[in-house]
Amino acid sequence: MKIKILMPILLLISFFSFSQNFKDKKEKIKALKVAYIAVELNLTSDEAEKFWPIYNMHDDKQYTLRHKKMQSILNKTEDGGLNEMTDKEATTLVNQMEAINEEIYMIKKKFINDLQTVISAKKIIKLKKVEDEFNRKLLKQFRGKH
């Protein structure tokens, strides 16, 4: 009897521990990325004051689309879901994926337009390069640990 009560409690504790650990790592990575971008772009204080709210809003929107919406679509294909799916359901998912990709494109376009009022075109190009460099370094580090 005690084991039946204890097991769900242990599962909840381990779930919340894992969830918190993931959130902590995500926040740490985000802080490292922000610091890396700040150093590499060498923004003036005026540029930084205007840049970061635009950047953070864009980053949040893009995260929501890429990870939450797209993941909900991909979850439908797991555990044999793809094999069980009808052509009509698959077409619906493809249309949803296209709509998300279109939305991501529009967000990127707005992001660049908004940045052009704050930083130079050269710094916008450098931002893309710096983000790519950061992601490569992060991936390299991750591969080294696993």
Secondary structure, DSSP 8 states (H G I E B T S, - for coil): -HHHHHHHHHHHHHHHHHHHHHHHHHHHHHHHHHHHHHHHHT--HHHHHHHHHHHHHHHHHHHIIIIIIHHHHHHTTTTTHHHH--HHHHHHHHHHHHHHHHHHHHHHHHHHHHHTTTS-HHHHHHHHHHHHHHHHHHHHHHHHH-
